[in-house]
Amino acid sequence: MSTTPPPPLRNWAGNVAFAHTAVHRPSTLDELRRLVRDSPRIRALGSGHSFSRVADSDHGLVRLDGLPPTVDVDVREGTVTVPAGTSYADLSAALHREGLALANMASLPHISVAGSCATGTHGSGDGQRCLAASVRGVQMVGPEGDLVELGRDTDPDTFPGAVVALGALGVVTRLTLDVEPAYEVAQRVHLDVPLDAVAERFDAVFGAAYSVSAFTDWSGDTAHVWLKHRTDLPESPWEGGRPAREPVHPVPGMPTASCTGQLGVPGPWHERLPHFRPDVTPSAGDELQSELYLPREQARRAFAALRGIGHRVAPLLHVSEVRTVRGDDLWLSPAYGRDSVTFHFTWVNDAEAVVAVLARVEELLVPLGARPHWGKLTTLPPRDVVAGYARAADFGRLARGMDPRGTFRNAFTDALFPRD
């Protein structure tokens, strides 16, 4: 196992400097187990794409990309078991070679499977739940170096609390996910769709394809709507705006080389569901991000609220994206117990200015039931974040039971779930 002294280490965006004492990269499971057993505190670090301090540690960090990269497909069970540090790009390529697919992917395929699931990351689609909802089984290393395995079917009382877990229960080593037969997707973009039409015909717009995203800056009157149609499913009749005749980027004016195929040309599921190609870095990380999940029925009121402050939001935005997520039963999923609409903001890298505007955004949307993404920025006090989760106390008890000495805690989780 390699252990390095603490060089300057930041997240992808550069807004978080990790307060670590060392970064460990074990090459075997036994090395990882010994490391965890002998560490007073330790946190797993994935792709570093979180903008919050969820992965931070003032002790050790551990990267899992040095563990054996074996991907095990079980066609009969309809599952794949994958190492935690695997990226969705690598996983999807391996699945596609076997004629299999995931039901859903996020905008970026570069992110790690375990980190995405631990923070409730999602894609888009009225019928699509967050990525963690596809998890059928979790293997993790507990505080004594013990191996813990939990399953959706075998541990129904605790499993819903152990998937979106913010890294607070153990170091996840492998995940078993549901898969299905491979399919193709055709992606089309509609330009200059009136925002009034998106808000007033919300169900029609977001039900028009398997996966739908609407991009806007909230200062104008229009959005660009991205429709990702599964070719094996019937299309919905909604039409709006005008069809793009050439590829476009979610951020107007940006080069499109990093974007997945458009113009209605069918392609493999993993080459269309994300917005960005895995072989191209979509940006340099010079940005900040926040995201809020609201009950779906609050979409129209949220649109009105954001348009009312569009003159304040737009100058600090690269772009804002609206998506839908089906509800789930995972205790800390921001879509827990309700179908959701999400409002994502990609901000310019000006933390002081962004925080001031984000505070106003949250002031307007929290009364509508907003829950912030665990891996994004928020101005809400931890107690207000936790207040949005009916099973938060259950998760706190689960964390204390599985990690009584606090091996996997950090300042982020301590603030949310204080120890008794």
N, C-alpha and C positions, 0 to 999 in steps of 0.2 A: 504494500500500500504506500502511495506517495503522500507526504504531508509537506506543505509548503508554508514558509513564513508568511505573515499577512501583508501581501502587497496591496496597493490601493485597489479596491474591488468595488465596483458599482453595478447597479442593475442596468438593463438594456438602455433605458432612457437617460441614465446618469444622474437622476434626481435623488437616488438613495445610495449613500456610502455605507457599506456594511461594516458594523462595528465588531468584526470577528477577530479571534486570536489565531486561527489557522484554518486552512481549507484542506479537507481530506478527500482523497479519491481512491477508495478501496477497489481492488480488482476481483475480490471474491466475497461471497456472502459471509463466510466465516470472519474475514477481516472486518467487515462492517459490523458484525455482531460484537466482536471484541471492542471495537471503537466505541460503540454506543454504551456498552457495559461500563467502560472505563471513563466515560465523559460525564462531567457534572451537568453540562447542558450542551445540546447539539441540535442543529436544525438542518433539514435537507434543503438544498438549493437546486431548482430546476433550470429553466432557460433564462431566468432572471427578468422575465417580461412583466412582472408585477410592478406597479407604480407606487403601491403602499409599502409599508415596512413589514408585511406579513412574513417574509422569509428571513428577516434580519436576525442576527445573533451577536451578542457580545462575548460569546464563547466560540465554539467551533461550528463551522459549516461543513457539510458533506455533499459532494457531487456524486451522483449515481451512474454517470455515463461510462464509468470504467468497469462496471459489472458485466458479466457475460450477456451479449445482446440477443439471446435466444428468444425467438417468437414462436409460441406453440399454438397451432390452429387445431381446433376440434370441430370438424365439419358436422359430425353427428349431433353434437350438443349446440352447435351454432355459436361458438365462442372462440375468442383468441386470448391467450395469456401472454402478457407483454411486460418486459422490464420497465420499471417506473420512469427511468430517465430517457426512454425512447421518445423521439419527436413524432407528432402526428404524420409528418411527411414520410418518415421511414416506415411507420406502421402501415399507412395506407398503401404504400408501394408494395409491401410484403403481402398484404391482404389481396390486393388486386391481382397479383401473380397467381393467387389461389382461387380466383374467381369470386372473391368475397368483398364485402364493403361494410363500412360503418353507416349508420343511418344519418349521421350529422357530423359536421366539422365546423370549427371556428373560422374567423376571417383569415387568420394566420396559421399555416400548417407547421411553422417552425417551432411552436411551443411544445413543451413536454407533456406527456399524457398525465403523469401523476400531479404535476403542478396545476394543470388545467382543471383536473377533477377536484383537487383540494380546495380550489377557490371558487367553484361554481361557474366556471367559464362556459359560454354557450355559443351556438350558431344562431340560425333563424328559421322560423317555420311554425305555422299554427299547430302542427302536429308534432313538433320536435322539442323534446325536453333538453335540459342542459346536458353537457357531455358526461357529467358524472352519473346521470341516470342510466347510462348504458353499462355501468359497472355491475358485474354479478358477483365478484369475489375480490378480496383484498388480502395481500400478505404484507406484513410489516414486522419490523424489529422493535420489540418492546424495550423498556428501560433497563432491564437486566440482561439484554442481549438475547432475549427469548424470541422465538418466532411465533407470531400471532396470525392466525388465519380466520377471517370472517367471511360469511357468504350471505347473499340475499335470501336463500332458501333455508340455510341452516341456522342463521342467527337473526331472525326477523325483529327481535326486540331492540337490538343494538346496531344492526347493520345500517339503518338509515341515518344514524349519527356518526358513522365511521368513514364516510366517503368524502363529503365536503367537510373536512375536519381541520383545515388550516395548518396542517402539520403538527397538531397538538397531541396526537395519540401515539405516534411512533414514526419511524422512518419507513415509509412505504417502499417495498422492493419490487412487487409484481402486482399487476391488476388483471383481472379476467373481465373481458368486455363482451357484450352481445354483438354478433355480426349477422349479416344477411347476404343473399346473393348479390353480386355486382350489378350495377345499373349505370345508365348513361344520363347525363344532364345537359340541357341546352340553356345557355344563359343569354338573356336579352336585357337591354337597358332602355327605359323610357325616360326621355328628357323633358324638362319643363312641365312636369305634372303639377297642377295647382295644389298648394298646400291645403286650401279649403276642401278640395276633393279628397285628398288623403285622409283628412280628419273626419269629414262627414261620411265618407264611404269606406271607413277603416276596414271593416270586415271584408268588403269586396276586394280592396287593394291587397291586403295581406293574405287573403285566401286565393289569390290569383295564380300562385305557383307553389311548388314544394318548399321553397325558401325565398323570402322576400326581404329586401332592405330598402329603406328610403333615406337618401342623403340630402341634407340642406344646411344652411348656415343660420336659419331662423330670422334673418333680416329681410329677405325677399318674400315673394309670394309663391315660389315653386320649389319642387324637389326633383331629384333624379331617382327613379325607382328601378331597382335591380331585381329581375325575375329569374329564378333558377328552376326550370321545369324538368321534372323526371320524365324521360321519354316513354316510360312504361306506365305512366299515369295520365288520365285525361286532363287537358288544359281547361282552365276557367276562362270565361268570356271577357273578363275585364280588360279594357283598353283605356289608356289615358296619356296625355302628353303626345310626344312624337318619338318614334323609334330611332335610336342612335344608328347612324349609318357607318360609323367607324368606332373602334374601341375607345373607351373612356376610362378615366381613373376616378376613384371615389372623391379625390380632392381635385376640383376643377383646375385644369391647366398642367397637371403633373404628367410626366412621361408614363406611358401605359405598358412599358416592357415588363414590369413586374406583375401585371394583372393577369388573371386567368382568362381563358378564351371566351369571347362574347359573340355577338351577331347571330345568335341562334344556331351556331355550329355544335352539334352534339359531341360530347367527349366523356371520358371516364369520370365517374362520380368525384374522385379525389382531385381531378383537374378542373372542376367547375364549382364545387360547393364552397371552397375558400375564395376569398376575393383575390388572394395573392399567390403567386407561384412559389414553390419551395426552393427553387434553384436561384432565386433572385431575392436579395434583401430589399424589402419594399421601401425602407427609409433608413436614415442614419440614427434614428432614435431621438432626434432633437425635438421632443414634444412631450406633453403631459396628457394623461387621460383620466377621465372620470366616467362613471356610468351609474344610472339609477334604474331599478326595476320597479314598475308600478303595476297595480292590478289592471288588467286589460281594459276593463270598463271605464277606467279613468283616462284613456288615451285622448279623447277629444278635449277634456279640460286641460290636460298637460300641454297639448298643442297650443291652446289659447294662451296659457301662462307663458310659455317660452316665446311665442311670437310677440307677446307684450313687452319682453325685455330683449328682443332681438337686436336692438341698437347697441346694447351693452355686451351681448354675447358674441356677435359676429366679428368684431375687431380682434378678438383673442382666439378665434377658431381657425383651425385648418378645415375641419368639417364635423358635422354631427350626423349620427346614424340612428335610425329608428328600426327596431326589429321586434319580433314576437317570439315568445317562448312558452311552451306548454308547461303547466304546473307539474310538480313532483312531490314526493314524500320524504325527501332528504332534509334533515332537521335544519341545517345551516345553508341550504340552497336559497338564494334570493328569490327563486320561483317557488318556494315551499308553499304548498296548499292553494296555489292560485295560478291561473293562466295570466301571463304577464306581457306587458309592452316595455321595452327597454330603450332608454335614451342615452346614447353614448356620445361623448364629447372628446374629440382630439384637439387639444389646445396647443397654442404656441408655448415655447419654453420660457415663460415669464411667471415664475411661481407666485410672486406677490400679487400681480394683477389677476392671475387666474383664480387664486384663492378668494379674492374679494367677489368676483363674479360668481364663482361656484357657490359661495355662501348664499347668494341671492337665489340662484337656481334651486338649491336645496330648501331654502325658506319657502319657496312656492310649491315644490313637489312633495316634500315630506308630509304635509297635511293630506295629500292624496294617497298616502301609503307607500311612499318610495323607500326602497332598500338599496343601499350602495353596494356595488360590486366589491368583494373582499380584496381584490388585487388592484383596485383603482384608488384615486384620491377622493377624499371626502373631508368636509369641514365639521361633520357631526361629532359630538362627544361620544365615546364608546358606549355609554349607558343608553344613549338615544338610538344607536345602531342596534344594540341587542334588544331593545324594547320592541323591535319589529318582528321578533322571532318567538313564536309560541313555545318552541322546544329548546330555547336557549338554556334554561336551567337544567334540563335533562342532559344537554351536551356538557355543561359544566361538571355535572356529577359523573358522566361517563369519562371525561378527561381526568378527573381526580382519581377515579377507580383504576383506569388503565395506566396512569402515569403518576403514582402517588408522590414520587420525589421530584417531580417537575423537570425531568430531563429535557422534555421537548417544548417547554414554554419559552416565550420571549416577552419583551415589553408589549408587543402588539396583543398577544393572547392574554397576558396578565391584566391589561386594561379592560378587555372585554369580559373575561371570566375570572374575576379575582379569586384567589385561594382563600378558603375559610381560615 
